[in-house]
């Protein structure tokens, strides 16, 4: 780890703790929900989700359980009406909802030059949670099975070697309601999942709104400030969860993952050059993450990187010249050493295939590897 990485990790940890303010809890800490001992804490992070947030929270309120659970909503300074809906629901259900009204000037962390470094909303929800188990449902997603929490708690208690549980999710396409399908439909029965499967599978292997993990995992996450340096948190939360226990896959479809939402990550990173840049940033982060985990899962991270390089650059020269130029520049500015060479080599193969139409040599090229 270089000096800059050490500096940022130390700074993030300090800012995360110094800015944390339990007083942001709407209606104080003497509500009925604050007096119960919850078995599950459900974390809902939301920003600019006015069309979706009511359905999200109500799908959680509809859960049927034989235990207490709390819903922690982190409203991150929306100006589209999301905050007003959250306040309305918090006032209607003080026995269930703990609403935190954030100020983005503190929940978003920037360096002295104004460059974005990290956001704390979700991590602060984890810090405020009290449950034996933690479940997640982002503000534009929702649950479709009223027994989801009960099923997952029962499953984790029956499989004490597992620290993490997930299941398939329905894809709800906001822009095309006809394009619904199921993601993460990996197995037909309950299955124990190892860490290598999740590392190689990537962030979409476990749908976020399907995730539940135990308190031990939560403690590890709260002491891993470096994950705030990564482009996205979900993938690293999943992998860290499996460093202290196995994963547990349930085959039932119990949540919905909404795509095509205006302003969402997928919408913001739609252009091809942005997607390529994001994938390269993930590769760099994965190498750093691999090191933080003492290279215990190095072979899996290598397999993941090989897969990502191929998917990112295989079709590169089918793009227009401007996009190719952007990708080349980003690679030159952000990578070095063998990672740069591997990415450029995949681009060379793409050039030969699409520009020189040398399809006949691809079988030979596949046998050539950069060690």
Buried (B, 14 or more C-beta within 10 A) or exposed (E): EEEEEEEBBEBBBEBBEEBBEEEBBBBEEEBEBBEBEBBBBBBBBBBBBBBBBBBBBEBBBEBEBEBBBBBBBBBBBBEBEBBEBBBEBBEEBBEBBBBBBBEEEBBBBEEEEEEEBBBBBBBBBBBBBBBBBBBBBBBBBBBBBBBBBBBBBEBBEEBEEBBBBBBBBBBBBBEEEEEEEEBBEBEEEBEEBEBBBBBBBBBEBBBBBBBBBBBEBBEBBBEBBBBBBBBBBBBBBBBBBBBBBBBBBBEBBBBBBBBBBEEBEEEEBEEBBBBBBBBBBBBBBBBBBBEBBEEEBEEBBBBBBBEBBBEBBBEBBEBEEEBBEBBBEBBEEBBEEEBBEBBBBBBBBBBBBBEEEBEEEEEEBEEEEEE
